Amino acid sequence: MPPVDMPAVLSPLAIVVLSHTIFEIRVVAKNRHDVNSKAAGLFEQTPRLLWRLNHHQPSLVPQEEIVIDVRPESVFVQGHFPGSASLPVDLLFKKMFQLPPPREWPLVLVGTDEQLEQANHLLHPKGWRPILRRVDDLSRMNQLTETGANSLPTWRPNAFLARVLSSLDEETMKSLSDSYALLPPGMINTAVDLGCGSGRDTVAMAKRLGRQWTVLGIDEHEGALDRGRALAQSELKEEDATVQFINMDIRKEGIAFLSSYPHPLRLVHGCRFLYKPILEALPNVMEVGGWVIYSHFQDPVDGGPPPAPPFRPSRRLQRGELKLLLGDGFDILHDYEGELITRGVFVTASFYAAQLRVRQQSSNNNDSTK
């Protein structure tokens, strides 16, 4: 069983300080043996940092630990760590979609040796590398100071979206909100989450944007949309945006839908979904001043085949392609390479966030239909 509460591994290339967070620093080096053997042995046992760290990238926003108690709920009620959530190990497989994306947030599991071993066996193949906190040890028992059934949410949006939304200053958010007052009666600001899946990102956008918005989560998998609807019903309050989940084949219907949508489109988000023609169309269907926040897999930096899906070139981005697809009318906040995890494997990815300043045709230099 992995050690408990390991310290962060310090890379020879970068050191990141995150409050109350234990991260593995992914070493970007040709010779991994430069790291001392003790540190090297910890690489697969602690959460990995999502982005390569270099002087071109903005600093990361500190992220709180997400503490999930995998003991039975009846035991959780009697005493648990403050700020933790209850998700018994017997329900973990059915409710994996309620966990934060693998290795994008620091995840801590609390339980007995046996429960932690079961949970780790389920999560490890999917890419999660949780910190394991045993409560068999008597020294831990006096820390279980909170009682009752109050359980915090386990879900989180993807880390890049959370980072961008939290980095938008109050002036930017106010300008987006003020635009509502200028709309004709019956019109409302709209945000779209393309390929929304189970709706974690859709709901996070609704909570950040507020009641003057509608957020559309679009996907073609009805089971995932049902999970999104359930999440929205349990998490959203009166002051949050209205959420609608729409079953649609974006590749067949998306451009026509967005082009004819009657309300102003001011934010488009996508993560792990790609249809290049719809990205090319965005400068012409979005409102000036609107935002695009996007992250998706791209061709490997070394030019070789990707280690995991998507394998089809049309389902991956080329290096720098997001900027080309969207055109030159955007002010760019983030545009860099990093990694996303799929099927337990880290794959090179593009991360992009920008604001539309002038309506302009996007570049057609790339063959986006191949």
C-alpha positions in Angstrom: 0.0 0.0 0.0 1.3 3.5 -0.8 2.7 5.5 2.1 0.4 7.9 3.9 0.7 11.7 3.6 3.8 11.7 1.5 5.6 15.0 1.1 5.7 16.6 -2.4 8.5 15.5 -4.7 10.7 18.4 -5.7 11.8 18.4 -9.3 15.3 19.6 -10.2 13.7 22.0 -12.6 10.9 23.6 -10.6 9.4 24.0 -7.1 5.8 24.8 -6.6 4.4 25.9 -3.3 0.7 25.2 -2.9 -1.0 25.8 0.4 -2.0 22.5 2.1 -1.5 20.6 -1.2 0.7 17.6 -2.0 1.6 17.4 -5.6 4.1 15.5 -7.6 6.2 17.7 -9.8 6.4 16.2 -13.2 10.0 16.3 -14.3 10.5 17.6 -17.8 14.1 16.4 -18.4 15.8 14.2 -20.8 17.5 12.2 -18.1 15.1 11.2 -15.4 17.9 9.5 -13.4 19.1 13.0 -12.5 16.5 12.8 -9.7 17.7 11.0 -6.6 16.5 7.5 -6.3 14.3 8.1 -3.3 12.3 10.9 -5.1 12.1 8.8 -8.3 10.4 6.0 -6.3 7.6 8.3 -5.3 6.6 9.4 -8.8 3.7 7.1 -9.3 2.4 7.3 -5.8 1.5 11.0 -5.5 -0.7 13.3 -7.6 1.0 14.7 -10.7 1.0 18.4 -11.6 -1.1 18.9 -14.7 1.0 21.6 -16.5 4.7 21.7 -17.4 6.3 24.4 -15.3 8.4 27.0 -17.1 8.8 30.8 -17.1 6.2 31.2 -19.9 3.3 29.9 -17.9 1.4 31.8 -15.3 1.5 30.6 -11.7 -1.1 28.1 -10.6 -4.0 28.9 -8.4 -3.7 27.0 -5.1 -6.2 24.2 -4.9 -7.7 22.8 -1.7 -7.5 19.2 -0.8 -10.7 17.2 -1.6 -11.0 14.8 1.3 -13.3 11.8 0.7 -14.2 9.4 3.5 -14.7 5.9 2.0 -16.0 4.4 5.2 -19.7 3.5 5.6 -21.9 6.5 6.1 -23.0 5.2 9.5 -19.4 5.4 10.6 -18.8 8.8 8.9 -21.7 10.3 10.9 -20.1 9.3 14.2 -16.9 11.2 13.4 -14.9 12.5 10.4 -12.2 15.0 9.3 -13.6 18.5 9.1 -14.5 19.5 5.6 -14.6 15.9 4.2 -17.2 14.2 2.0 -18.8 10.8 2.4 -18.6 8.4 -0.5 -18.5 4.8 0.8 -16.2 2.4 -1.1 -19.1 0.2 -2.0 -20.6 3.1 -4.0 -17.4 4.4 -5.4 -17.5 2.5 -8.8 -21.1 3.7 -9.5 -20.3 7.3 -8.5 -16.9 7.9 -10.1 -18.4 10.6 -12.2 -18.8 12.6 -9.0 -15.1 12.7 -8.4 -12.9 15.6 -9.7 -11.0 14.8 -12.9 -8.1 12.4 -12.4 -5.0 14.1 -11.0 -6.2 17.7 -11.7 -7.1 18.3 -8.0 -5.4 16.9 -4.9 -7.5 14.0 -3.8 -7.3 12.5 -0.3 -9.1 9.2 0.7 -9.9 8.4 4.3 -10.6 4.9 5.5 -9.2 1.7 7.0 -6.4 -0.2 5.3 -8.8 -2.6 3.6 -11.2 0.2 2.4 -8.3 2.3 1.0 -6.9 -0.8 -0.8 -10.3 -1.4 -2.4 -10.7 2.2 -3.4 -7.2 2.5 -4.8 -7.7 -0.7 -6.8 -10.8 1.0 -8.4 -9.2 4.4 -9.0 -5.7 3.6 -10.0 -6.5 2.2 -13.5 -8.6 5.3 -14.3 -5.7 7.6 -13.6 -6.4 8.8 -10.0 -3.4 8.8 -7.6 -5.1 9.7 -4.3 -3.3 10.4 -1.1 -4.3 7.7 1.4 -5.1 8.6 5.0 -5.6 5.7 7.3 -7.8 5.9 10.3 -6.8 2.6 11.8 -4.0 4.4 13.6 -5.1 5.6 17.0 -3.2 8.8 16.5 -5.7 9.8 13.8 -8.8 9.2 15.9 -8.6 12.5 17.8 -8.7 14.3 14.5 -12.2 13.0 13.6 -13.8 16.0 15.3 -16.8 16.6 13.1 -20.0 14.6 13.5 -23.2 14.4 11.6 -24.3 13.6 8.1 -23.1 16.9 6.6 -21.0 15.9 3.5 -19.3 18.4 1.2 -19.5 18.0 -2.6 -16.9 15.7 -4.1 -17.1 17.1 -7.7 -15.0 19.8 -9.3 -14.7 21.2 -12.8 -11.6 20.6 -14.9 -8.7 22.5 -13.3 -8.0 24.8 -16.3 -11.6 26.1 -16.4 -11.5 26.6 -12.6 -8.2 28.5 -13.0 -9.4 30.8 -15.8 -12.8 31.5 -14.1 -11.1 32.4 -10.8 -8.5 34.6 -12.6 -11.1 36.8 -14.3 -11.0 40.0 -12.2 -14.1 41.7 -10.8 -14.0 44.4 -13.5 -14.2 41.7 -16.2 -17.0 39.9 -14.5 -18.8 43.3 -14.0 -18.5 44.1 -17.7 -20.0 40.7 -18.5 -22.9 41.3 -16.1 -23.4 44.9 -17.2 -23.9 43.7 -20.7 -27.2 42.2 -19.5 -28.6 45.6 -18.8 -28.1 46.6 -22.4 -30.0 43.6 -23.9 -33.4 44.0 -25.3 -36.3 42.7 -23.1 -36.4 38.9 -23.1 -32.7 38.4 -24.0 -30.2 36.9 -21.7 -26.4 36.2 -21.9 -25.6 32.7 -22.8 -22.6 30.4 -22.2 -22.1 27.0 -23.9 -20.3 23.9 -22.7 -19.5 21.9 -25.8 -19.3 18.1 -25.1 -20.3 18.7 -21.5 -20.4 15.0 -20.4 -21.7 14.7 -16.9 -22.0 18.4 -16.4 -19.4 19.3 -13.8 -18.0 22.1 -15.9 -21.5 23.3 -16.9 -22.5 23.6 -13.3 -19.3 25.3 -12.3 -19.9 27.9 -15.0 -23.4 28.5 -13.8 -22.2 29.1 -10.2 -19.5 31.6 -11.4 -21.6 33.5 -13.9 -24.8 34.1 -11.8 -28.5 34.5 -12.4 -28.2 36.9 -15.4 -27.0 34.0 -17.6 -28.2 30.8 -19.1 -25.6 28.0 -19.5 -26.2 25.3 -22.1 -24.5 21.9 -21.7 -24.5 20.1 -25.0 -23.7 16.4 -25.5 -25.1 13.4 -27.4 -25.0 10.9 -24.5 -28.3 11.0 -22.6 -27.0 9.1 -19.6 -24.3 11.7 -19.1 -26.8 14.5 -19.5 -29.1 12.9 -16.9 -26.2 12.9 -14.5 -25.6 16.6 -15.3 -29.2 17.4 -14.7 -29.1 15.7 -11.3 -25.9 17.6 -10.4 -27.4 20.9 -11.4 -30.6 20.2 -9.3 -28.5 19.4 -6.2 -25.9 22.1 -6.5 -27.5 25.3 -8.0 -29.2 28.0 -6.0 -31.5 30.8 -6.9 -28.5 33.2 -7.4 -26.9 30.9 -9.9 -27.4 30.8 -13.7 -30.1 28.7 -15.3 -28.8 25.5 -16.8 -30.2 23.6 -19.8 -28.8 20.3 -20.9 -29.3 19.5 -24.6 -28.9 16.2 -26.4 -27.3 17.0 -29.8 -24.7 15.7 -32.2 -22.5 18.8 -32.2 -20.7 17.7 -35.4 -23.9 17.5 -37.4 -26.0 20.3 -35.8 -23.8 22.5 -33.7 -22.9 25.2 -36.1 -26.5 25.7 -37.3 -27.7 25.7 -33.7 -25.2 28.3 -32.5 -25.7 30.5 -35.6 -29.4 30.7 -35.1 -29.5 30.8 -31.3 -31.6 33.9 -30.4 -29.6 35.0 -27.3 -26.1 36.6 -27.3 -23.3 34.0 -26.9 -20.7 35.4 -24.6 -18.8 32.4 -23.3 -17.8 29.1 -25.0 -16.1 26.3 -23.2 -14.8 22.9 -24.3 -12.7 20.3 -22.7 -11.7 16.9 -24.3 -14.1 17.6 -27.2 -13.1 18.7 -30.7 -14.9 19.7 -33.9 -12.7 22.1 -35.7 -15.3 23.7 -38.0 -17.3 24.9 -35.0 -14.2 26.6 -33.6 -13.7 28.3 -36.9 -17.3 29.5 -36.8 -17.1 31.0 -33.2 -15.7 34.5 -34.2 -18.8 35.0 -36.3 -21.4 33.7 -33.9 -20.1 35.1 -30.6 -20.6 38.5 -29.2 -17.6 40.9 -29.2 -16.3 40.8 -25.7 -17.1 37.1 -25.2 -14.7 34.5 -24.0 -13.4 31.1 -25.3 -12.0 28.7 -22.7 -10.7 25.5 -24.3 -8.5 22.5 -23.6 -8.0 19.5 -25.7 -5.5 16.8 -26.7 -2.9 17.8 -29.3 -0.2 16.0 -31.4 2.7 14.8 -29.3 5.6 17.3 -29.1 8.1 14.6 -30.4 6.0 14.1 -33.5 5.4 10.4 -32.7 2.0 8.6 -32.2 0.0 9.5 -29.1 0.3 7.0 -26.2 -3.5 7.0 -25.8 -6.7 8.1 -27.5 -7.7 10.1 -29.5 -5.7 8.4 -32.2 -7.4 9.9 -35.2 -5.6 13.1 -36.4 -9.0 14.9 -36.9 -9.7 14.4 -33.2 -6.5 16.1 -32.1 -5.1 19.6 -32.4 -1.9 20.4 -34.0 0.6 22.6 -32.1 -0.7 26.2 -32.0 -3.8 25.3 -34.0 -6.4 26.7 -31.6 -5.1 30.2 -32.2 -5.2 29.6 -36.0 -8.7 28.2 -36.0 -10.2 31.1 -34.0 -8.4 33.8 -35.9 -6.6 37.0 -34.9 -9.5 38.8 -33.4 -8.9 37.6 -29.8 -6.9 39.0 -26.9 -5.2 35.9 -25.5 -5.0 35.3 -21.7 -3.6 31.7 -21.9 -2.1 29.8 -24.8 0.3 27.0 -23.8 0.9 23.2 -23.9 0.4 20.9 -21.0 -1.1 17.5 -20.4 -4.4 15.9 -19.9 -5.0 12.3 -18.7 -7.0 9.8 -20.6 -7.3 6.1 -19.8 -4.7 6.6 -17.0 -2.1 8.0 -19.4 -0.9 11.6 -19.7 -1.3 13.0 -23.2 0.0 16.3 -24.6 -2.7 19.0 -24.7 -3.4 22.6 -25.6 -4.8 25.1 -23.1 -6.3 28.3 -24.5 -8.4 31.2 -23.1 -9.1 34.4 -25.0 -11.5 37.3 -25.3 -13.0 38.3 -28.7 -12.2 42.0 -29.3 -13.0 42.3 -33.0 -15.2 40.2 -35.3 -12.9 38.7 -37.9 -12.9 35.7 -40.2 -10.8 32.8 -38.7 -7.9 31.3 -40.7 -8.7 28.6 -43.1 -5.1 27.5 -43.6 -5.8 24.2 -41.9 -7.8 21.4 -43.3 -10.3 21.1 -40.4 -12.4 18.4 -42.0 -9.8 15.8 -42.5 
